[in-house]
Amino acid sequence: MEKSSNAHVLLIGTRGSGQDLSGTITDVKVLRHVLIHFARFSKENVKVLCNLQADKNSIEDRLNRLIKNTDEESTVLIYFSGHGEMIEHESYICPYGFKKANPVNTGFSSRELTETLAQIKAQKLVILWDCCHSGGLRDAAGLETQDRELVPLPTQLLEKLPEGGGRVVMMSSRPDEPSLPGTPLSLFTRAVVECLCGKGKSPDDMDNYVSVGDLATYCTMRVALMSDNKQHPCINWSGVLETFSLSLSPDGNPSTTGILEFQLESGEMIKLEEPMLEAESDLRSFESG
């Protein structure tokens, strides 16, 4: 796929004020690798903010650069992996250094975040939000949660941002659900990575491109299956999803081995080995269930 100089990515991974979401950094590293090698984004236009670099000021600076440097012909993808908090009936995204005693100055309220993102003038805007509930996850293998209030995700993003053309917002879970971790990737991010690499496309599909429509369909099915129906992504959009291409299936065909393996720039090897959705039979099985 031809790289575009007017296609921009911002990937944010933070553990918030604690150290309990180490997987968020791996989520960002793997997604960056996939976007550079499988999608239309050039390496220099894929920006990453993790941990110390993902405080509120740094995130605001990067978002303001996107507002300034993009236009009506741009494609923009923004991804966040980290914590969410509910404080006094307001949901917050928690950057690095978030303080519950001072959420206004250290976090992003859903209202503030929506107003900022709405200023991005891109023709095509994709927002992927993999937001874990603060302290709500205990046992990734057992998919269990602690007895704590679940934090609603910023639903204003779902309701307001798609009012412009070509805008897509995908949340990793419903407001009353946790966003579950996994090994080595969270369930939602894993589904995104698999789809961008061509998984889930039917062998009969003559279109080699992975569209936002493919991503929405695959992530909805895949996350529900991996979580045993404990987690269901939320999606809202405007425009025509099927003509909004993000990546190209390797060699025009998705892998049939059921394994995805990546070597990151650091030399770290990441392998996804569990069975993945393949072809239309999985879709029919999911829908009939």
C-alpha positions, -999 to +999 in steps of 0.1 A: +000+000+000+013+034-009+024+055+021+007+089+025+025+120+037-009+133+048-018+103+070-010+107+107-011+085+138-009+092+175-005+062+198-008+068+236-001+041+262+000+049+299-004+031+332-019+062+348-008+068+383+001+031+389+021+003+375-006-023+370-012-019+332+022-028+319+005-044+289-005-010+275+030-004+264+032-036+245-002-028+229+013+005+216+046-011+204+028-039+184+001-016+169+029+008+158+047-020+141+015-031+123+005+004+112+040+010+097+044-024+080+008-032+069-010+001+067-006+034+048+011+053+075+048+063+071+071+058+100+078+095+105+041+102+108+035+076+135+040+093+169+041+075+202+036+087+237+042+062+265+044+065+303+065+096+313+059+111+278+022+105+281+013+132+306-015+156+300+007+184+287+025+161+262-008+147+249-023+182+246+008+193+226+005+164+202-032+169+197-027+206+190-001+197+164-026+174+147-051+202+147-025+226+132-009+202+107-040+184+093-065+195+067-096+183+050-076+158+029-058+142+059-063+108+074-058+106+112-058+076+136-056+081+174-053+053+198-053+053+236-045+024+259-048+030+296-070+038+326-104+056+330-118+071+362-153+082+372-152+112+395-182+132+405-203+119+376-176+128+351-155+102+332-118+109+329-090+095+307-059+091+329-026+103+314+007+096+332+007+114+365-030+115+369-041+125+404-076+117+415-075+147+439-069+170+409-085+154+379-092+187+360-055+196+357-040+160+354-067+142+334-090+146+304-127+148+310-148+132+283-161+167+275-127+183+272-114+154+251-143+155+227-141+192+222-103+189+214-107+160+190-136+177+172-112+204+161-092+180+139-102+188+104-092+154+088-113+140+061-110+106+077-106+103+115-104+070+134-103+069+172-096+036+189-101+037+227-089+007+247-096+021+282-093-002+312-113+007+342-091+019+371-082-010+394-110-031+380-090-060+366-076-087+387-071-120+368-065-118+331-067-156+327-099-159+346-114-126+331-125-117+366-131-082+380-128-068+415-159-055+433-155-019+422-176+005+403-171+002+366-161+034+349-181+044+319-160+052+288-163+087+273-196+081+254-196+117+243-169+106+218-193+081+204-222+106+203-205+138+190-174+131+169-191+112+141-212+142+132-186+151+106-180+131+075-156+101+076-153+098+113-152+066+133-150+060+170-144+025+184-145+019+222-132-013+236-162-021+257-197-010+266-202+016+294-211-011+319-183-035+310-145-037+318-120-037+290-101-069+296-063-074+294-046-104+278-012-119+270+006-103+253-021-078+241-054-066+255-083-083+239-094-053+220-060-043+207-053-079+197-085-079+176-074-046+160-039-060+152-053-093+138-077-075+115-052-050+102-030-080+093-058-094+072-074-119+096-111-123+094-114-115+057-131-142+037-110-161+011-138-152-014-134-115-007-116-101-038-108-068-021-074-071-006-078-040+015-088-039+052-115-012+056-128+004+087-160-017+081-139-049+082-123-036+114-156-029+131-171-062+121-141-083+131-134-065+164-170-069+175-170-106+169-135-114+180-136-095+213-170-110+223-156-145+215-123-141+233-141-126+264-169-152+265-193-123+259-180-103+288-168-075+266-184-059+235-168-030+216-190+001+208-188+017+174-202+048+159-194+064+125-204+087+097-195+082+060-191+049+041-170+025+062-163+000+034-145+026+012-123+037+041-092+015+037-066+012+065-043-016+055-035-043+029-037-080+036-002-096+032+002-108-004-034-101-010-045-129+013-048-133+051-025-159+067-041-193+072-017-205+099-036-190+128-003-174+140+009-139+138+045-131+147+063-098+148+098-087+155+098-052+169+125-026+164+138-035+199+143-071+188+115-083+210+094-111+194+057-110+198+036-141+188-002-144+187-010-181+186-046-187+196-072-195+170-084-165+151-116-159+131-112-171+095-136-167+067-173-166+065-180-198+086-169-180+118-192-151+110-222-174+105-213-193+136-211-161+157-243-147+143-262-179+149-250-181+185 
